[in-house]
Amino acid sequence: MKYSQHEIRMPAVKRGCHLVTDRILKEIGSSLSGYKVGLANIFIQHTSASLTINENADPDVRKDMETFLSQTVPEGRGAPWVHTDEGPDDMPAHVKSSMFGASLTVPITQGRLNLGTWQGIWLCEHRDHASGRNIIVTLQGE
């Protein structure tokens, strides 16, 4: 069994869901190619952004997901949140992050992430003015 780990600094992006599969593959590709079978754990080190796997072809899906999140988790003066230390989008960002989660597990097969044809990795930014985000990818297998 072997392991490798990569820390990826993602640039700041606007609020919304962003397809980041290619960026992650660029960063881990040389290590990933050495695995016949295994698992990739992809983890974001933040509590106001999240990761998910979803549609990789039509960007309207990412727009619609942001619409869903904004309608499901209210912001502003009428919102029920007590925690507002970092602004009115902070607590809603924590809730959205917990909804999607901070990590993904993807199978590795013959040196590639074994995602489905229409699947991609999304970084979901839930803050209006976030800085860049750190993603840790841990590969394990043979």
N, C-alpha and C positions, 0 to 999 in steps of 0.2 A: 504494500500500500504506500502510495506517495501523496504528498500534499504540496500545494503552493498557494501563495496568497498575494493579492494585488490590492493596493489602495489607489483608488481613482478619484481625482478631484474634478468634479463636474462644475462647469461655469454657472454663474447665476443665470436663472431663467425666469421668465414671467410666470405668474400664477397660471396653472393649467397642467395638463397631462402631456408629457413629452416623450416621444419614442427615442430610447437611448441604446437600443440593442447594438447598433453598429459601433458606437463609441466604446461600449463595454468589450465587444469582441476585438476591437483594435488594441485595447489595453492588455487583454489576456490571451490573445491569439497564439503567441509563441509558446506559452505554457500549455494551453488547452490542447494543442495539436499532439502533445505527448501522452494523452490519456486515451486508452481504448474504451474504458467503461468507468463511470464514476458519477459523482454529484458535484454540482456547483452551488454554493450558498452565496447569495448576493444580498448584502446587508447595507442599509443606509443608516448613518450615524446621526440621525436627527429625529426630533419629535414633532416637527411641523411639516414634514414631507414624507412621502411614502413610495413604495414600489408595488407594482402589480404587473401581471401578464394579461394582455388583451390584444385587440385588433392591431395589425401592423400595416394595413394597406390604406384604408380610408381615414384621412385626418378628421373627418366629421365625427367619427366615433369619439375621438379625444375631446372635441368641443362639446359634444353631447354629455360626456361623462362629467366635465367641469360644470355644465349646467345642472346636472343631477345633484352633484355635491353641493353647489351653492344653494339650491332650493331645499335640500334635505337638512343642511346644517346652517341655521340662520346666523347672520352677523348684524352688527349695528346696535343702535340704542334699544331696540325692542327685543334683542336677544337675551336669553336667560342666564348668561355666563357671569360668574363672579370673578374669575381670573382674567384680568384685562391689563396686566402690568406692561406687556409689550405691544399693546394696541388692540383694536377691536377685531383684528383677524387672527390673533394669537390662539385663543381657546378654540375657535372653530377649526384652526389648522391642526391642533392636537387631536380633536375628535376625528377629523378626516384621516389623519395619519393612522389612528387606531383602527379605523374601518378597513383600510387596505393593508396595513401592516408595514413592518420595517424590513422584512426579509423574504426572499424567494428561494426555493430549491428547484433546480433544473437538472434533469439527467444529462450526463455526458455520454455520447455514443460515437465511437470512432473519431475522436478529436474534435467534436463539435457539440454545441449545446443542442439538445434534441427537442427543440421547440416545434410546435405544429406549423403547418404551412402559413397560416394567417395569424400566428402569435408573435408578439414582440414584447420587449421589456419596456415598461413605462416608468419614468420618474414623475411623480405627481407632486408639484409644488403647490402648497396650500397657503403661502404667505404672499402679500402684495409686494414686499421689498425684501426678499431673502438674499442672503449671500450665496456663494457656491456651496455645494453639498459634497460630502465624502461618502463614497461607496467602497465597501470592502468585499472583494470576491475571493472566496476560499474554494479551491479545487481539491478534490480528493478522489482517489481511485487507483486504477492500474494502467 
